[in-house]
Each structure stands twice: as structure tokens, then as C-alpha cells.
């Protein structure tokens, strides 16, 4: 009786572990089609998303234009002159905005070209500190104070290169040049150049005559200090 019960129990367990019957091929194909139809499996999903965004933008623009049209019709019902004055104000604002955008882009490109031309001209020729200082004075006379400051700073670097008998790494930033002399008396005078250039060449502030005068004083002090320093480079 015990043996029969054991065999029965083993048969029940074995039967429970048998896999269920496989679905028919039609059910398998239908299930696969439903899975592949999900959005995450659609290859043109990005295209549909882009088209949806364009349609949304067009719809928003249409609503804005409809709102302006309704406002114009409302004003025209009150006074045609007032309605067309409203249109004239809108056109004027649009022209001002477009002009401002074009002017900003043009000034940005012009400034980049000027900076690139200056960097290339200074890098290609062997510069003389005294010559750079004279160019800086000429820039000051023309009212281009920030160019004068940059030329004076380049004159300082050229002078230090001559005193140390070495050439600074091409492409080094102003801050990197400044850090070379962190532990020397030159640091504070060079820092004045770097601060003014950061604020008034790369930054939004306008360079003033007083800024050039301060940098001219720094240049003269650096010339005096460099004359008595064999090697001011910070290791």
C-alpha cells in the first residue's frame, strides 16, 4: 500500500511539471503581430514625432494669427485708423527685433574676426615689446582702449619671454600666463591686465581711458621689475 501511494504521488508531481500544450501557429502569429505593433517597435517613430511637433507649432502659430485677426477686426469695428495703427506698431516692433538680431550676430562675427586677426598677426611675427607699446598708444589715440590694453599685455609677455630666453606655449590662456608668476612681484601687475581683459573684452563692460592708463602703469612697472629678474617663472 505504501509503494502504491509513493508511485501515485510521483506520478502527480511529474504530471504537474509537464509543460502545457503549445498554442497553435495562428495564435503565435497573432501575438507576434500585436507585440511588433507596439510604439517602441516602430522604426518611423522619430519621424512621426517630428511631424507631430511641426503640426503643433503650426497649430499654435495659427491660433496666434487668429487672435491678431480677431483683435484687428474688433479694432476696425471701433475705428479703422486705430486698427491700422495697431498693425503699424506690430510691423515696427518686428522690424526692430529683426534688426537687433542681425546687428547682434554681425557684431559677434566681426568681433571674432578681429580677435582672430589680432591673434594671428601677433603669433606670426616676432614682436618687439617697444613696438607693441607704440601700437598700443596708437590704438589709444584712435579710442580703441581695449585693443591698446591687449597690445600692452602682449608687450609684457614678449618682454618676459626675452628676459627668460624662452617662448611661452602657443595657445596658453591669459590665466595660465598669470599663474606662471603667482609667487613673484609681477603677479599683481599682470593680474590687472587679465582682470580688465576678462571684464571688458570677453565681458560686457566697456573699456575706459582710465583702464588703459592703469594698464600703461602696469606695463612700466613690469618693465622695471623684469629688468632685475633673471627668471620669474614659477616652477
Backbone torsions as a table, in degrees:
resi	resn	phi	psi	omega
1	UNK	NA	-37.8	178.4
2	UNK	-66.6	-41.4	179.7
3	UNK	-64.8	-40.9	179.3
4	UNK	-64.0	-42.6	179.3
5	UNK	-63.0	-39.7	179.2
6	UNK	-63.7	-43.8	179.4
7	UNK	-64.1	-39.3	179.5
8	UNK	-64.5	-43.2	-179.3
9	UNK	-64.3	-42.6	179.3
10	UNK	-63.0	-38.2	179.5
11	UNK	-64.6	-40.3	-180.0
12	UNK	-64.9	-44.5	-179.5
13	UNK	-63.8	-44.0	-179.7
14	UNK	-62.8	-38.8	179.9
15	UNK	-69.1	-33.5	179.9
16	UNK	-68.3	-30.7	-177.7
17	UNK	-83.9	-9.0	178.8
18	UNK	-68.5	138.1	179.4
19	UNK	-68.7	152.1	178.0
20	UNK	-69.2	164.3	-178.6
21	UNK	-65.0	141.3	-178.7
22	UNK	-68.1	148.1	177.4
23	UNK	-71.4	163.6	-179.5
24	UNK	-71.8	158.8	178.5
25	UNK	-57.0	-34.6	179.5
26	UNK	-63.8	-40.1	179.5
27	UNK	-66.8	-40.4	179.1
28	UNK	-62.5	-45.8	-179.9
29	UNK	-63.3	-39.4	-179.7
30	UNK	-65.9	-42.7	179.5
31	UNK	-64.6	-43.5	178.9
32	UNK	-62.2	-40.4	178.8
33	UNK	-63.2	-41.2	179.4
34	UNK	-65.3	-39.2	179.9
35	UNK	-66.4	-46.7	-178.0
36	UNK	-69.2	-17.0	178.6
37	UNK	-81.6	-5.7	179.1
38	UNK	-66.8	152.5	-176.7
39	UNK	-59.3	-35.5	-176.5
40	UNK	-68.4	-14.7	178.6
41	UNK	-101.6	6.3	-179.8
42	UNK	-85.5	122.6	-177.5
43	UNK	-71.9	-25.2	-178.6
44	UNK	-99.0	24.4	-179.4
45	UNK	-62.3	-41.6	-178.8
46	UNK	-64.0	-37.3	178.9
47	UNK	-65.4	-42.6	178.6
48	UNK	-64.7	-38.3	178.7
49	UNK	-63.9	-42.2	178.4
50	UNK	-63.9	-42.1	178.5
51	UNK	-64.7	-37.3	178.0
52	UNK	-64.9	-38.3	178.3
53	UNK	-65.5	-42.2	178.6
54	UNK	-62.3	-43.6	179.1
55	UNK	-62.8	-37.8	178.5
56	UNK	-65.2	-42.1	178.7
57	UNK	-64.5	-42.0	178.2
58	UNK	-62.7	-40.7	179.7
59	UNK	-64.1	-41.5	178.5
60	UNK	-64.9	-43.9	178.7
61	UNK	-62.3	-39.2	179.1
62	UNK	-64.2	-39.0	178.2
63	UNK	-64.8	-40.1	179.3
64	UNK	-64.1	-45.0	179.2
65	UNK	-64.3	-38.4	177.8
66	UNK	-63.6	-38.4	178.9
67	UNK	-64.7	-42.5	177.3
68	UNK	-64.4	-38.3	179.7
69	UNK	-64.5	-42.7	178.3
70	UNK	-63.7	-40.6	178.8
71	UNK	-65.4	-40.8	178.4
72	UNK	-62.2	-44.8	179.6
73	UNK	-62.7	-38.5	179.1
74	UNK	-66.1	-42.6	178.2
75	UNK	-67.9	-37.3	-179.9
76	UNK	-65.1	-34.9	177.2
77	UNK	-65.2	-32.8	178.0
78	UNK	-78.0	-50.4	-177.7
79	UNK	-161.3	117.9	178.3
80	UNK	-59.0	-34.8	179.2
81	UNK	-63.3	-43.7	179.8
82	UNK	-64.0	-37.8	179.7
83	UNK	-64.6	-45.9	-179.1
84	UNK	-73.4	-26.8	173.4
85	UNK	-66.1	-37.3	176.2
86	UNK	-62.6	-42.9	177.6
87	UNK	-63.5	-41.4	179.9
88	UNK	-62.7	-39.7	178.4
89	UNK	-64.9	-41.7	178.5
90	UNK	-62.5	-43.7	179.3
91	UNK	-63.5	-41.1	179.1
92	UNK	-62.3	-44.3	179.0
93	UNK	-62.8	-41.4	179.3
94	UNK	-63.3	-43.0	179.2
95	UNK	-63.8	-41.9	179.2
96	UNK	-62.7	-43.5	179.9
97	UNK	-63.7	-46.2	-179.9
98	UNK	-63.7	-42.0	178.8
99	UNK	-61.9	-42.5	179.7
100	UNK	-64.1	-41.4	179.5
101	UNK	-64.2	-46.0	-179.8
102	UNK	-63.4	-42.7	-179.8
103	UNK	-63.7	-42.2	180.0
104	UNK	-62.8	-44.7	179.7
105	UNK	-64.4	-42.5	-179.2
106	UNK	-63.6	-42.3	180.0
107	UNK	-66.5	-37.3	179.2
108	UNK	-64.9	-45.1	179.5
109	UNK	-66.4	-41.6	179.7
110	UNK	-62.8	-41.4	-179.6
111	UNK	-65.9	-41.4	178.3
112	UNK	-62.8	-41.7	179.3
113	UNK	-64.4	-40.0	-180.0
114	UNK	-65.5	-42.5	179.0
115	UNK	-65.0	-40.9	-180.0
116	UNK	-66.2	-41.9	179.6
117	UNK	-64.1	-40.7	179.0
118	UNK	-65.3	-44.1	-179.6
119	UNK	-63.0	-41.6	-179.6
120	UNK	-66.8	-41.2	-178.7
121	UNK	-66.8	-36.2	179.4
122	UNK	-74.9	-29.8	-178.0
123	UNK	-79.2	-30.8	-173.6
124	UNK	-81.2	-29.7	-176.4
125	UNK	-106.4	151.8	174.7
126	UNK	-76.8	109.4	-172.6
127	UNK	-88.4	149.9	176.0
128	UNK	-110.2	129.1	-177.5
129	UNK	-54.9	-42.5	-179.3
130	UNK	-65.2	-38.2	178.2
131	UNK	-65.8	-41.0	177.2
132	UNK	-63.5	-39.3	178.1
133	UNK	-63.1	-38.1	176.8
134	UNK	-67.2	-39.3	176.1
135	UNK	-63.0	-36.3	178.6
136	UNK	-65.0	-40.5	177.5
137	UNK	-64.5	-37.9	177.8
138	UNK	-65.2	-39.8	177.4
139	UNK	-64.2	-40.3	177.6
140	UNK	-61.5	-41.3	-179.8
141	UNK	-63.0	-31.5	178.3
142	UNK	-81.1	-7.4	-178.3
143	UNK	89.5	5.9	178.6
144	UNK	-93.4	78.8	-172.0
145	UNK	-69.8	-37.0	-177.5
146	UNK	-69.8	-34.8	174.8
147	UNK	-65.1	-39.5	176.5
148	UNK	-61.0	-41.4	178.5
149	UNK	-63.3	-43.7	-179.8
150	UNK	-64.5	-38.5	178.3
151	UNK	-67.4	-39.1	176.8
152	UNK	-64.6	-39.2	178.2
153	UNK	-65.3	-40.8	176.5
154	UNK	-64.7	-34.7	176.4
155	UNK	-63.5	-39.6	176.8
156	UNK	-61.7	-44.7	-179.6
157	UNK	-65.7	-40.7	178.4
158	UNK	-63.2	-39.5	178.7
159	UNK	-64.6	-42.3	179.5
160	UNK	-67.4	-36.3	175.7
161	UNK	-61.1	-41.9	179.3
162	UNK	-65.2	-42.2	-178.0
163	UNK	-67.0	-35.3	-177.7
164	UNK	-89.8	-11.4	-179.3
165	UNK	66.6	31.1	-179.1
166	UNK	-138.5	169.3	178.3
167	UNK	-116.6	129.0	-179.8
168	UNK	-69.8	153.5	-178.5
169	UNK	-62.5	128.9	178.7
170	UNK	-66.3	130.3	179.8
171	UNK	94.1	-2.2	177.8
172	UNK	-64.7	142.2	-178.8
173	UNK	-79.6	166.0	177.6
174	UNK	-60.6	-38.5	179.4
175	UNK	-65.5	-35.9	177.9
176	UNK	-67.4	-41.4	175.1
177	UNK	-60.9	-42.4	-179.2
178	UNK	-63.0	-41.5	-177.4
179	UNK	-66.4	-20.5	176.9
180	UNK	-61.9	-27.3	-173.1
181	UNK	-116.9	27.8	-176.4
182	UNK	-60.4	-36.3	-176.2
183	UNK	-100.0	24.3	-178.1
184	UNK	-125.1	164.1	177.0
185	UNK	-65.3	-13.8	180.0
186	UNK	-74.6	-18.7	-168.3
187	UNK	-58.9	-51.3	-175.2
188	UNK	-62.6	-36.7	-179.5
189	UNK	-71.7	-38.6	175.6
190	UNK	-69.4	-35.0	-179.6
191	UNK	-61.5	-31.7	177.8
192	UNK	-62.2	-42.9	176.9
193	UNK	-60.6	-50.2	-175.1
194	UNK	-61.6	-40.7	-179.4
195	UNK	-64.5	-45.7	-178.5
196	UNK	-66.3	-41.6	179.6
197	UNK	-65.1	-40.4	178.9
198	UNK	-62.5	-41.7	-175.1
199	UNK	-80.7	-32.4	-167.1
200	UNK	-120.5	-1.8	169.3
201	UNK	-109.8	-55.1	178.2
202	UNK	-83.0	-26.3	-177.3
203	UNK	-93.9	-176.1	-173.7
204	UNK	-85.8	-12.1	-174.0
205	UNK	-76.4	155.1	-179.5
206	UNK	-96.2	135.6	-179.9
207	UNK	-74.3	134.3	-176.9
208	UNK	-109.9	162.7	177.0
209	UNK	-56.1	-35.3	179.4
210	UNK	-64.4	-32.1	177.9
211	UNK	-66.5	-43.0	177.7
212	UNK	-63.8	-42.1	179.7
213	UNK	-61.3	-40.4	178.3
214	UNK	-64.4	-40.4	179.4
215	UNK	-71.1	-32.0	175.7
216	UNK	-64.0	-40.7	175.7
217	UNK	-62.6	-42.2	179.0
218	UNK	-62.8	-40.3	178.9
219	UNK	-61.0	-45.0	-179.8
220	UNK	-64.6	-38.9	178.2
221	UNK	-66.3	-39.4	179.5
222	UNK	-66.3	-39.8	176.5
223	UNK	-59.4	-41.8	-179.0
224	UNK	-68.1	-42.5	-179.0
225	UNK	-70.5	-40.1	-177.2
226	UNK	-64.9	-28.5	-179.7
227	UNK	-64.3	-27.1	-178.8
228	UNK	-106.4	12.2	-178.7
229	UNK	-114.8	124.8	178.0
230	UNK	-75.3	-43.6	-179.3
231	UNK	-152.4	105.5	-177.3
232	UNK	-92.9	4.5	-176.4
233	UNK	-69.9	133.1	177.1
234	UNK	-87.1	119.5	-179.5
235	UNK	-73.6	NA	NA
